[in-house]
Amino acid sequence: MANLSEFAENLKSNRDTQITVALIIFFMLAFPLYFNFASNNASSGGALGTVGDYKVSGEYTFIELESGIEGIADGDTLTLELHSDAVQSQIADKNLVAVIVNMTYDEDEEANGPPLACAGPQGGSDAPDTITATVSRGNNTASGSGQNPGGHFITAEWHDSSIIDTVVTGLSESEIMDMLEGGETGIGNYTIEISVAAEAGNTLNPTCSRNDGGEEVNYTVSLVLLDYNIMPDIAAEV
């Protein structure tokens, strides 16, 4: 009781004691209010972080799954059956979010006939061929076409690449993570089909003819990894 009485006397006259008591009372009141505010502003479902404005950045890495050069005849289709296990050590514990197929191709068309008949403008000109490709991983499919000479690529993805390097508003951190995580979707079989529809050009000299039996396609199939970062957008909060 003597200690309690002494404390009471100090509280009346000692400024340091008064400040200490005031701080204790403040934190006892402030902490419950803070945690109540945080819980009320957190997104539903126990999402990580609160709903707000977040800067999203990311860096992509490409892991080659298969590559080659293949002569594909007019009307034919090259089919590749691949599996992610081929690069398992490179993608283990990584965020696999897409597959991309890059293709390049030249022009194999030829003019046939007497040299003088096919010389210069008499020999006519090449007609563009159409190279079409499709890539499938489960329910994720992409396709596209290009014409030679040149190249094109197709990408099947299972994440929202549109939010990379943007500010996302009105979502929590975990909701944004759900948009960027590939999960197990990219683990398994991949099917790639590349086909050629060749066209031969015309000549000005009837003794000269042109033919095009197909094209040589150079292809690379790569799995795409994403390393991302989510940070509160301080500028939006000012």
C-alpha positions in Angstrom: 0.0 0.0 0.0 2.9 2.3 0.7 4.1 2.0 -2.9 0.6 2.8 -4.2 0.4 5.9 -2.0 3.8 7.0 -3.1 2.8 6.6 -6.8 -0.4 8.6 -6.2 1.6 11.4 -4.6 4.1 11.4 -7.6 1.2 11.5 -10.0 -0.1 14.7 -8.4 3.3 16.5 -8.5 5.7 14.7 -10.8 5.4 15.7 -14.5 7.3 12.7 -15.8 4.9 10.4 -14.1 1.9 12.2 -15.5 3.3 11.9 -19.0 4.0 8.2 -18.6 0.4 7.6 -17.4 -1.0 9.7 -20.3 1.0 7.6 -22.8 -0.2 4.3 -21.3 -3.8 5.5 -21.5 -3.4 6.7 -25.1 -1.9 3.4 -26.4 -4.6 1.4 -24.5 -7.2 3.3 -26.4 -5.5 3.7 -29.7 -4.5 0.1 -30.4 -8.0 -1.4 -30.3 -9.2 1.5 -32.5 -6.4 0.9 -35.0 -7.0 -2.9 -35.3 -10.7 -2.3 -35.6 -10.1 0.2 -38.5 -7.7 -2.2 -40.3 -10.1 -5.1 -40.1 -13.0 -3.0 -41.4 -10.9 -1.8 -44.4 -9.4 -5.2 -45.3 -10.9 -6.8 -48.3 -13.3 -9.7 -47.9 -12.1 -13.3 -47.6 -9.1 -12.4 -45.4 -7.2 -10.8 -48.3 -3.6 -9.7 -47.8 -3.4 -6.0 -47.2 -6.2 -3.5 -47.5 -8.1 -2.4 -50.6 -6.3 0.6 -52.2 -4.0 1.8 -54.9 -1.0 -0.4 -55.8 1.9 -0.1 -58.2 2.5 -3.4 -60.0 5.8 -4.1 -61.7 7.2 -7.3 -63.2 10.0 -8.9 -65.1 9.6 -11.8 -67.6 12.1 -14.6 -68.1 11.9 -17.0 -71.1 12.9 -20.6 -70.8 13.4 -22.4 -74.1 11.3 -25.6 -74.3 12.0 -26.6 -77.9 13.5 -25.1 -81.1 14.1 -26.2 -84.6 13.9 -25.6 -88.4 11.4 -27.6 -90.3 10.4 -27.6 -94.0 6.6 -27.7 -94.1 4.9 -28.6 -97.4 1.9 -26.7 -98.8 -1.2 -27.8 -97.0 0.7 -29.8 -94.3 0.9 -29.3 -90.6 3.9 -29.8 -88.2 2.7 -31.0 -84.8 4.9 -30.8 -81.7 4.0 -32.5 -78.5 6.0 -31.1 -75.6 6.0 -31.3 -71.8 7.1 -28.9 -69.1 9.0 -31.7 -67.4 11.7 -31.1 -70.0 12.7 -27.9 -68.2 11.5 -28.8 -64.7 14.8 -27.8 -63.0 14.5 -24.3 -64.5 10.9 -23.6 -63.7 10.7 -25.3 -60.3 9.2 -23.0 -57.6 8.9 -20.2 -60.2 5.8 -18.4 -61.4 5.0 -19.9 -64.8 2.4 -17.7 -66.5 2.5 -18.2 -70.3 3.9 -20.0 -73.4 5.1 -18.2 -76.5 5.9 -19.6 -79.9 8.2 -17.4 -82.1 8.5 -18.1 -85.9 10.5 -16.7 -88.7 10.4 -17.7 -92.4 11.8 -16.6 -95.8 10.5 -17.2 -99.3 11.3 -20.5 -101.1 9.4 -19.7 -104.3 11.2 -20.4 -107.6 10.8 -19.5 -111.3 11.3 -22.3 -113.8 11.9 -22.1 -117.5 14.6 -20.9 -120.0 16.9 -18.4 -118.4 16.1 -15.6 -120.8 12.3 -16.3 -120.4 12.5 -15.9 -116.7 15.0 -13.0 -116.6 14.0 -9.7 -115.0 10.3 -8.7 -115.0 9.5 -11.6 -117.4 10.0 -14.0 -114.4 7.2 -12.3 -112.4 7.3 -12.0 -108.6 6.8 -14.1 -105.5 3.4 -14.4 -103.9 3.2 -14.3 -100.1 2.5 -17.6 -98.3 0.5 -17.8 -95.1 2.0 -19.5 -92.0 -0.5 -20.3 -89.2 0.3 -21.6 -85.8 -1.7 -22.7 -82.7 -0.4 -23.4 -79.2 -2.5 -25.2 -76.5 -1.9 -25.8 -72.9 -5.1 -27.3 -71.3 -7.9 -24.9 -71.9 -5.5 -22.1 -72.8 -5.1 -21.7 -76.6 -3.8 -19.1 -78.9 -3.4 -18.9 -82.7 -2.2 -16.5 -85.3 -0.9 -16.2 -88.8 1.8 -14.3 -90.7 3.1 -14.0 -94.3 6.5 -14.5 -95.6 9.1 -13.2 -95.7 9.0 -12.2 -92.0 7.8 -13.8 -88.8 5.2 -13.7 -86.1 4.6 -15.0 -82.6 1.6 -16.4 -80.6 1.2 -16.4 -76.8 -1.2 -18.3 -74.6 -1.2 -16.9 -71.1 -3.0 -17.6 -67.8 -2.3 -14.4 -66.0 -3.4 -10.7 -66.5 -0.4 -9.2 -68.2 -2.3 -5.9 -68.7 -1.7 -4.8 -65.1 2.1 -5.0 -65.3 3.7 -1.5 -64.9 0.3 0.1 -64.0 -1.4 1.3 -60.9 -4.3 -1.0 -59.9 -7.0 0.6 -57.8 -9.8 -0.8 -55.7 -8.2 -4.2 -55.1 -6.3 -5.8 -52.2 -2.7 -7.2 -52.5 -4.0 -10.8 -52.5 -6.5 -10.1 -55.2 -3.8 -8.6 -57.4 -1.6 -11.6 -56.6 -4.4 -13.9 -57.8 -4.3 -12.1 -61.2 -0.5 -12.6 -61.5 0.1 -16.1 -60.2 0.2 -19.0 -62.7 -0.2 -21.7 -60.2 0.0 -25.2 -61.6 -1.8 -24.3 -64.9 1.4 -24.3 -66.9 2.6 -27.8 -65.7 1.9 -30.5 -68.2 1.6 -31.1 -72.0 1.8 -28.5 -74.7 0.6 -29.0 -78.3 2.0 -26.7 -81.1 0.7 -26.9 -84.7 2.3 -25.0 -87.5 0.8 -25.1 -91.0 1.7 -23.6 -94.4 -0.6 -22.4 -97.2 1.7 -21.7 -100.1 0.9 -19.5 -103.2 2.9 -19.2 -106.4 3.2 -15.9 -108.2 2.5 -15.1 -111.9 4.9 -14.6 -114.8 4.7 -12.3 -117.8 6.3 -14.9 -120.1 4.2 -18.1 -120.7 7.4 -20.2 -121.1 8.3 -19.3 -117.5 6.4 -20.7 -114.6 6.6 -20.3 -110.8 6.1 -22.9 -108.1 6.1 -22.9 -104.3 5.8 -26.2 -102.6 6.0 -24.9 -99.0 8.2 -23.0 -96.6 11.0 -23.6 -94.1 10.0 -22.4 -90.7 12.4 -21.6 -87.9 10.5 -21.9 -84.5 11.2 -21.5 -80.8 8.8 -22.5 -78.1 9.4 -20.8 -74.7 7.8 -21.0 -71.3 7.4 -17.6 -69.6 8.2 -16.9 -66.0 7.0 -13.8 -64.1 8.7 -12.2 -61.1 6.4 -9.3 -59.9 6.3 -6.7 -57.2 3.3 -5.0 -55.6 3.8 -1.7 -53.7 1.3 0.8 -52.3 1.0 3.8 -54.6 2.1 6.6 -52.3 1.4 9.3 -54.9 -2.2 8.3 -55.0 -2.6 8.6 -51.3 -1.2 12.2 -51.1 
